[in-house]
Amino acid sequence: MVRIRPYEPKDLEKIVQLWYRTWHQTFPNIQHPQPYSAWKSRFCDDLAVTGKVWVAEVEHHIVGFVVVIKEEQYLSQIFVNPEYQNRGLGSALLNKAKEICPQGLMLQTLQQNIRACVFYEKHGFKAGKLTVNKINGQPNIEYHWKPLINTY
């Protein structure tokens, strides 16, 4: 059974470990310029402060998380442990992000992350402009989601 719940400060280490490990498993050919300590500082001092963070748990184990910067309508991070992918966890987290920002969302992902691009498009996101990731220097693609408006 999946439980989606708000982030708590005691989750910090488990979330950063999941984030760091999953990113590196997804992009084994990219040498990320920042050490683990910088990821932890960024999450603790930036993402957890400015964002709404929700975690996905299975049997009391954190297996995914999402960070939404509500004021910017920006989905900053969404990660699911590879062992738990393709089980609906990413969809549940993405739906939580849409619930936080029902008026629309924007996100960026690496262009080479084809699985993520397919996932976002499956969930109604439209590809936009191409950019460069300011942290790791890799080519990004911007995605936008707007809710369908009934015109009855």
Secondary structure, 3 states (H helix, E strand, C coil): CEEEEECCHHHHHHHHHHHHHHHHHHCCCCCCCCCHHHHHHHHHHHHHHHCEEEEEEECCEEEEEEEEEHHHCEEEEEEECHHHCCCCHHHHHHHHHHHHCCCCEEEEEECCCHHHHHHHHHCCCEEEEEEECCCCCCEEEEEEECCCCCCC
